[in-house]
Structure formats: C-alpha cells, structure tokens
Amino acid sequence: MTGYTLGGGVGWFSRTYGLASDSVRAIDIVDADGEPGRVSAESDPELFWALRGGGGDFAMVTALELQLYPVPALYGGRVIWPEHRTRQVYEAFLEITAEAPRELSVWINRLHPPGAPPLVTLDLAYLGEAAQGQDLLARGRCDTRQAGRGRSRPGGLHQRPQAVHPAVPR
Ligand SMILES: Cc1cc2nc3c(=O)[nH]c(=O)nc-3n(C[C@H](O)[C@H](O)[C@H](O)COP(=O)(O)OP(=O)(O)OC[C@H]3O[C@@H](n4cnc5c(N)ncnc54)[C@H](O)[C@@H]3O)c2cc1C
C-alpha cells in the first residue's frame, strides 16, 4: 500500500478519483537525520509534493492519512477467454472504452500461466449499479456477462492473488 501510493498508484477508481497519491492528506515520516515528522500540503508543500509520486527517495514513511470515498454500488470482475479470441476481445475493449464514463475502468491483459494455454482477460470495474454497468459493457461485441458480481468488494473484484502465483501479466 505504501509503495503503491508513494509511486502514484493507479487503481480501479482512478478514472473517477485520480491517482492514489491524489488522495493523501498527510504523511508521517522519519527523515534522513532520524527525526520523525508529519508532512502535509500546509506544513511542507515541496516534500509533500515529492513524496506523492516520487517513490521512496525522500523519507521513510511510517503512516499515510488517506481520503476515503463512499462506494454504494460496484459492478465488475475478470472475464477470461482463450487466446484465439484475442482479436475479438481487443476490438470489444476499443468499443467499450471509446466513450466510457469515468465511473468505468477496463483493463485488458494477456496471461500465459506456465503449463497452461495463453489467455486474454478484461478486468472490469464500474462504480455504479449492475444494470448500468451491463449496458456499458454491452457496447463491446463479446460476452462479458460473467463479469456480474453485483456489489463486489474492491479487494475481491479481480481475484488478485493474496500470495505468490505463477502467471505473469504483460
Ligand atoms: C502483480 C502486480 C500488480 C500491480 N498492479 C498495479 C496497479 O494496478 N496499479 C499501480 O499503480 N501499480 C501496480 N503495481 C505496481 C506497484 O504499485 C508497485 O510495484 C509498488 O511499488 C508496490 O509497492 P510495494 O510497497 O509492494 O513495493 P516496494 O518494492 O516495497 O516499494 C516500492 C518503492 O517504494 C518505496 N517504499 C516502500 N515502502 C516505503 C516506506 N514505508 N517508506 C519509504 N519508501 C517506501 C521503496 O523503497 C521502493 O522505492 C503492480 C505490481 C505488481 C507486482
């Protein structure tokens, strides 16, 4: 979480709420002299700016204070096809994203798990009700109905593995 936020952080809701670093309100640090401190836009604008996207080069971060957002409804999930559907899925990706509202994020991946056939996936996240999400996805001419998870929890949305696993996204 800290490395992700210090590096900027592109998340499922970035099209609506910006980078993770845009939602940082204050940062607790230990500086190069070993001195603890709390950095905000008011206390130290330059260091606050550098920490939010500049990575770990400026101080040791011990805590982040983040702006949170309500998510009353969330629709999405990962849809997986075999490799031979790649062209069709790319075309659907373009059709869906050409005029997508900021509440919809769609990421396309090609995966090649060791010892298994290659795959193509769409990762979908819509900040809204399932019916509206389905209408937006229907613009793409490939079946995305498997995406439906209704009020998904963001953590489980795309089955992000909790431990090391063999597939490498490219
Ligand atoms: C499978 C996978 C999926 C990913 N998906 C996304 C994604 O969707 N969006 C996205 O934006 N990025 C994504 N990333 C990239 C991810 O944001 C970066 O790898 C991020 O740096 C991870 O943070 P970390 O704390 O685990 O990494 P680390 O390698 O531990 O840290 C990254 C950097 O932050 C510094 N750092 C970490 N903790 C501190 C601290 N407490 N104080 C000071 N410096 C610190 C480190 O020194 C280093 O420079 C993904 C990476 C992987 C491997």
The ligand as an SDF file (V2000), in Angstrom:
LIG
                    3D

 53 58  0  0  0  0  0  0  0  0999 V2000
    1.1240   -8.0190   -9.6990 C   0  0  0  0  0  0  0  0  0  0  0  0
    1.2800   -6.5140   -9.6240 C   0  0  0  0  0  0  0  0  0  0  0  0
    0.2100   -5.7040   -9.9380 C   0  0  0  0  0  0  0  0  0  0  0  0
    0.3280   -4.3290   -9.8790 C   0  0  0  0  0  0  0  0  0  0  0  0
   -0.7430   -3.5480  -10.1620 N   0  0  0  0  0  0  0  0  0  0  0  0
   -0.6390   -2.2240  -10.0760 C   0  0  0  0  0  0  0  0  0  0  0  0
   -1.7600   -1.3860  -10.3070 C   0  0  0  0  0  0  0  0  0  0  0  0
   -2.8500   -1.8500  -10.6010 O   0  0  0  0  0  0  0  0  0  0  0  0
   -1.5850   -0.0430  -10.2060 N   0  0  0  0  0  0  0  0  0  0  0  0
   -0.3730    0.5010   -9.8680 C   0  0  0  0  0  0  0  0  0  0  0  0
   -0.2730    1.7240   -9.7580 O   0  0  0  0  0  0  0  0  0  0  0  0
    0.6950   -0.2670   -9.6440 N   0  0  0  0  0  0  0  0  0  0  0  0
    0.5840   -1.5930   -9.7440 C   0  0  0  0  0  0  0  0  0  0  0  0
    1.6800   -2.3740   -9.4960 N   0  0  0  0  0  0  0  0  0  0  0  0
    2.9640   -1.7290   -9.1820 C   0  0  0  0  0  0  0  0  0  0  0  0
    3.0210   -1.4060   -7.6960 C   0  0  0  0  0  0  0  0  0  0  0  0
    2.2610   -0.2440   -7.4170 O   0  0  0  0  0  0  0  0  0  0  0  0
    4.4610   -1.1260   -7.3570 C   0  0  0  0  0  0  0  0  0  0  0  0
    5.1710   -2.3170   -7.5400 O   0  0  0  0  0  0  0  0  0  0  0  0
    4.5640   -0.6120   -5.9320 C   0  0  0  0  0  0  0  0  0  0  0  0
    5.8180   -0.0210   -5.8240 O   0  0  0  0  0  0  0  0  0  0  0  0
    4.3880   -1.7190   -4.9420 C   0  0  0  0  0  0  0  0  0  0  0  0
    4.6140   -1.2500   -3.6390 O   0  0  0  0  0  0  0  0  0  0  0  0
    5.3720   -2.1320   -2.5450 P   0  0  0  0  0  0  0  0  0  0  0  0
    5.3160   -1.3760   -1.2650 O   0  0  0  0  0  0  0  0  0  0  0  0
    4.8250   -3.5090   -2.5440 O   0  0  0  0  0  0  0  0  0  0  0  0
    6.7930   -2.2010   -3.2260 O   0  0  0  0  0  0  0  0  0  0  0  0
    8.2370   -1.9530   -2.7640 P   0  0  0  0  0  0  0  0  0  0  0  0
    9.0480   -2.5010   -3.8710 O   0  0  0  0  0  0  0  0  0  0  0  0
    8.4330   -2.4510   -1.3640 O   0  0  0  0  0  0  0  0  0  0  0  0
    8.3640   -0.3680   -2.7490 O   0  0  0  0  0  0  0  0  0  0  0  0
    8.3310    0.3880   -3.9280 C   0  0  0  0  0  0  0  0  0  0  0  0
    9.0950    1.6800   -3.6760 C   0  0  0  0  0  0  0  0  0  0  0  0
    8.5180    2.3820   -2.5750 O   0  0  0  0  0  0  0  0  0  0  0  0
    9.4970    2.5350   -1.5560 C   0  0  0  0  0  0  0  0  0  0  0  0
    8.8360    2.3190   -0.2550 N   0  0  0  0  0  0  0  0  0  0  0  0
    8.0270    1.2890    0.0870 C   0  0  0  0  0  0  0  0  0  0  0  0
    7.6190    1.4320    1.3530 N   0  0  0  0  0  0  0  0  0  0  0  0
    8.1660    2.5870    1.8130 C   0  0  0  0  0  0  0  0  0  0  0  0
    8.1060    3.2860    3.0480 C   0  0  0  0  0  0  0  0  0  0  0  0
    7.3750    2.8250    4.0900 N   0  0  0  0  0  0  0  0  0  0  0  0
    8.7850    4.4550    3.1540 N   0  0  0  0  0  0  0  0  0  0  0  0
    9.5190    4.9300    2.1220 C   0  0  0  0  0  0  0  0  0  0  0  0
    9.6200    4.3120    0.9200 N   0  0  0  0  0  0  0  0  0  0  0  0
    8.9500    3.1620    0.7830 C   0  0  0  0  0  0  0  0  0  0  0  0
   10.5720    1.5040   -1.8190 C   0  0  0  0  0  0  0  0  0  0  0  0
   11.8280    1.9300   -1.3270 O   0  0  0  0  0  0  0  0  0  0  0  0
   10.5700    1.4590   -3.3240 C   0  0  0  0  0  0  0  0  0  0  0  0
   11.3050    2.5280   -3.8820 O   0  0  0  0  0  0  0  0  0  0  0  0
    1.5780   -3.7470   -9.5300 C   0  0  0  0  0  0  0  0  0  0  0  0
    2.6580   -4.5550   -9.2130 C   0  0  0  0  0  0  0  0  0  0  0  0
    2.5090   -5.9280   -9.2490 C   0  0  0  0  0  0  0  0  0  0  0  0
    3.6950   -6.7890   -8.8870 C   0  0  0  0  0  0  0  0  0  0  0  0
  1  2  1  0
  2  3  1  0
  2 52  2  0
  3  4  2  0
  4  5  1  0
  4 50  1  0
  5  6  2  0
  6  7  1  0
  6 13  1  0
  7  8  2  0
  7  9  1  0
  9 10  1  0
 10 11  2  0
 10 12  1  0
 12 13  2  0
 13 14  1  0
 14 15  1  0
 14 50  1  0
 15 16  1  0
 16 17  1  0
 16 18  1  0
 18 19  1  0
 18 20  1  0
 20 21  1  0
 20 22  1  0
 22 23  1  0
 23 24  1  0
 24 25  2  0
 24 26  1  0
 24 27  1  0
 27 28  1  0
 28 29  2  0
 28 30  1  0
 28 31  1  0
 31 32  1  0
 32 33  1  0
 33 34  1  0
 33 48  1  0
 34 35  1  0
 35 36  1  0
 35 46  1  0
 36 37  1  0
 36 45  1  0
 37 38  2  0
 38 39  1  0
 39 40  1  0
 39 45  2  0
 40 41  1  0
 40 42  2  0
 42 43  1  0
 43 44  2  0
 44 45  1  0
 46 47  1  0
 46 48  1  0
 48 49  1  0
 50 51  2  0
 51 52  1  0
 52 53  1  0
M  END
$$$$
